[in-house]
Amino acid sequence: MDLENNDLTPFQRSVLELTKKIPSGKVATYKLLAKVLGNEKLSRAVGNALNRNPFPIVVPCHRVIKSDGFIGGFAKGTEAKIKLLIKENVLINKSNKIDLRKYLVDEAILKE
């Protein structure tokens, strides 16, 4: 997988590279990724970049959720996102919400 030789903008490449750092069993929020990229207000742009992810699973965009812990969108559908997260041992409550205190990735990992 070569993120450099695709029809991706530099911002999209940055989002995908950052998303690759989220380990299995952890999640990040759109806002956290935007913050690490330099501007928390770009969380919607982060979501748009992930929606155009040409490498699903390899770039685990299913691990990115809303800041309130709710699942959020997924190009392949919410049910597919939930199945992938459950397979990675992320517990999701009946309201499709994840406990960020337990599953949120440490920001330092994303900055490595």
Buried (B, 14 or more C-beta within 10 A) or exposed (E): EEBEEEEBEEBBBBBBEBBBBBEEEBBBBBBBBBBBBEEBEBBEBBBBBBEBBEBBEEBBBBBBBBBEBEBBBBEEEEEEBBEBBEEBEBEBEEEBBBEBEEBBBEEEEBEE
